[in-house]
Amino acid sequence: MKDDQPTTPDDAPDDFASQADQAEMGLIAEFWDFLIHNKKWWLTPIILVLLAMGALIILSGTAAAPFIYTLW
């Protein structure tokens, strides 16, 4: 057994408390972390298309609408 591993549960550091003390990640950072660790790269184009469509819908109600309609 290695010396750096705890032998009893009392010797183990409290991982839950140390993680609770860390700063929260933002939505984009958490999504990026999810993509990297779970290898879900196929979600990236879906999310980008949904964001682009949402931006077009929001901008269609503003003064930029005449410029957006020429894109279609």
N, C-alpha and C positions, 0 to 999 in steps of 0.2 A: 504494500500500500504506500502511496506517496505521502510525503509529509504535509503537503499543502491542502489535502482533503480533510475535512472534519471527520472525526471518528464517531461522535455522538451528536444528536440533534441540538444539544445545548451549545456545542462549539460552533455550529453553523451560523453565519450572519443572517440577520432577518432581511431577506430579499424583498418581502412585501413592503416593509416599512421604508426601505431605501428607494424602492421604485415609486412609492407614494410621495416621497420628498422631492423627486425630480420634477422639472417643469414639464407641463403638458405640451405635446406636439400639436402643431396646427393641422388643419384638415388636409392640406396639400402634402405636408411632410408625412403625415400618417398614411395617406394614399400611396405616396412614393415608396415608403417603407414596406407597405403591403405588396406592391408590385415586385419589389426586389426580392423579398424573402419567399413569396409564394409563387414566383415565376408566372404571373398572370398577365403577361405582356399583351395578350389578345384583347384585354379590356381597354387599353390605351386609345385605339382609334374610335371605339364606341363612345368613350367619355369625351373625346375631342369633338366628335360630330354632335353629340348632345349639347355641349357647351356652345358650339358655333350656332346651332339652331336656336338655342335660347337667347344668344346675343342678337341674332337677327330678329327674333320676335320682339324683344325689348326695344330694339332700335327702330322697329317699324312704327312705333307709336310716337316717335319724336320728329324733330325737324330733319333728321337724316333719312327719312322714309323715301323721298324721291330718288335719292342716290342708291338706296338698297334695292328698289324695284327694278333698276336698270341691270342689276346683277342677275336677275332671274332670266 
